[in-house]
Amino acid sequence: MDIGTALSEALSGAWQRSLPATPPEQGWWSLAAIAVALAAVAVPTVWRFARLAVTVVHELGHAGVGILVGRRFTGFVVSGDMSGHAVTVGRPTGPGRVLSAWAGYPMPALVGALLIQIAFGGWARTALAVALVMLVVSLVFSRSLHTVVTVLVSALIVGAVWWWGGALGPGALVLALGVLLLLGAWRHLGTVMTGGRRQDDPQQLAQLTGVPAGAWNAGYVLVLALCSWWAGAVLLRALG
């Protein structure tokens, strides 16, 4: 088999694995995925590492919204203490700056609720393929060794389940990740509300707009509550 044929077959296989499929019947896999996500958020030792997923989505939320409003994304860092920082270049003030600064805390909840919907809709493999591409691209914008390792390990896990996960693996991973991101968004927000620092998003937004940080936190609570309502409705309907 020549290189061209092998590459063609590999691309064809990747395409087939990325297409929507009939979701598996509900059963132990969905309950197990939810239980794993709950444990990851509740157990402090596990949460220390699991929260990396929330931090990465938080920072890429800043970056994605920043790009949409015309700012230039130059890189992001996930620190050893599991916090993060994304840099977008553009006007230091104005609506674009405010929107990109605001987007971090709601993004894990929005993505989490969407993933829960996707897990029960047959799009799990497609979601993993998209996530894998985004993670690989984000490697270019990683600005520390810890960030590179975090993104690379995440990409390897997503890629392995996407390629070898069988009928249940993709749906279980997408569901577990969705629940983890949604609950993790609440935990992250609780931390910033009870012990906010000058560099945290609500304080930065207060400096940019003159609107108190408490008002921005209240807005975050509203968005996270709506995402939780959406995800809860999907779970109740899917699990009967």
N, C-alpha and C positions, 0 to 999 in steps of 0.2 A: 504494500500500500504506500503510495507516494504521499509527500507532505500535504499537497493540495487536497487530496481525497480525505486524509485524516482531519485536516482543519475543517473541511466542509461538513464531515460527519459530526465533529465536535460542536460546531455552530448549530447544526440541525438539532442535535440533542439538547443543547442549551435552550434553543427556541421552544422545543416541545415541553421542556420542564418549566418554562415560564408562562405557558398558556393557562387560562382558567380551567378548572376541572370541577367535576361534581364533588361537593364537600362530603367527607365521610359522615356516616351516621353518628348521632350524638351517643356518647358513652363514656367510658372511663377516661378516655384521653382528654376530654375537655375538663372534667373535674380535677384530673391530675395536674393539668396545666395551670388551672386557677390556684390549686393548693401550693404548687411550686412558687408561683408569683407572690402569694400571700406570705409564704415563709421567707422569701427573699427580702421582702419589705420589713417584716416583723423581727427577724433575727439579726441583731446588730452586727455580728461577724460577717454574715452573708451580705447584709445591706451595704457594708463598706465597699464591696466590690460591685454589687448589683447596681448601685446608684450611678456607676459610671455610664450606664446606658441612658439614664435620665439626664446626666450632665451633657453628654454628647448631643442628644436631641435638643436640649436647651440652647447650646451654643450654635448648632446648625440652624436653629430657629431664628436666632439673631441674624445669622449670615443670609439665610434664604429670604427673609423679609427685607433685609437691607438691600439685597440685589434687586428685588422686585420694585423697590422705591428709588432705584437709581444710584445706590451707593456701591462702592467697590469692596468686595470681600478680599482681605489680604492674608488671613490666617486665623487659627484658633489654637488654644492651649488647654489641655486637661491636666491640672496640677496633681501633685502627689497626694494632697489632702482631698482629692476628688472634686474640688471646685474647678471652674473653668473660666475662660475669657475668650471672646471672639472680637476681632477687629474689623470694622468696616470703615472705609475712607469716603468722606464727602463733607457736606456742610456741617459744621459743628452744632448748629441749631436748626430748627424748622421741623415740619411734620415728618419728613423722612427719617431724621435722627430719632424723633420720638417713637415712631412706629418700630424701628429696628431695635431700640432699647426695650420697648414694651414686650416684644414677641417671645422672649426667652421662657418665662414661667408658664404661659399658657400652652406652649408648643408640645411638651410631653403629654399633657392631658388630651389635646386635640388629636395627636398622632395615636395615642393609646386607644381612645374611643374608636377611631377609624380602623385600627388594627383588629379590635374586637369585632367590629362589623364585618371586616374582610375575612376573619377566621371562619365565620359561619356561612360565608357566601361563595366559597369556592375559588377565591382569589389569593389564597395564601402563598402559593408558589410564585405568582406574579409579584406579590408584595416583597417576597424575599429577594427576587431577582433585582427589583428596583432598589431595595435597600443595599444589596451587594454593590451595585454600580455606584450608588451615592457614597458608600464607605470607601471604595477604591479611589474615587475622585477626591474625597476629602483628605486622603493621605497626602496629596500634593500641598494642602494648606495646613498640615500639621506642623506646629512650630516648636516642638520639644520631643525628646526621645520617649517620654512617658505617653505623650499624645499619640505618637506613631504606634507604639506597642498596643495601646488601648484600641485604636481604630483597627489595627491589623488583626488582633485577636477576635474582635467583633466580626470582622469580615470573614475570617476563617470559620467561625461558628455558623454564621448565616450561610456561607457558601456550602459547608458540609451538609447541613440539613436540607438546603435547597436541592443539592445534587443527589444525596444518598438517603434522604429522609423517608422515602416510601410514601404510603398513602396517608399516614397519620402525622408524621414528623413536622411537615410545614405548618399545618393547621395548629398543632399543639404549640409550636414555637411562637407563631404569630399571636395566638391567644395569650400565652404566658407573657410575652413581651408587652402586649397591649395592656393587660392588667397591671403589670409592673410599672409601666410608664404612667398610667393613670393614678395609681396609688402613690407612686414616687413623686408625682407632681404635687400632690397634697402634702407630702412629707417635706419636700423642698420648700414649698410656700410657708408651711408652718415654721420652719427654721428661720426663714428670713423675716417673718412677721414678729417672732419673739426675740430675735437677736440681730437685727439688721445692721449692716456696716455701711460706711459712706460709699463704698464701691458697689454695693448691691443695686440691682435695677430700680427698685422703688425710690431709693434715695437719689439716684441719678436722674430719674424722671422728675422728681420734685425740684431738683436744681434746674432742669431744662425748662420746666413749664410753670413753676410757682405753685402747682397743685400739690397739696401735702401727700407724703408717702402713704399715709393711711388710706387715702382715696384710691390710690393705685392698687393697694393691697385688696381693697374691697372689690375693685373691678376684676382682679385676678380670681378672687373667691367666686364671683358670679360666673366667670367663664368656666372654671373648674367644676362648679356645680352643674352647669348645663351639660358639660361633657360627661359627667358622672350619671346624670339622668339618661342621656342617650345610651351610654354603655350599659347601664342597668336594664333599660328597656330591651336592648338586644339580647342580653344574657337571659332575662326572664323568658323572653319569647323562644329562644333557642333551646333552653334547658327545660322548658315546660313548667 
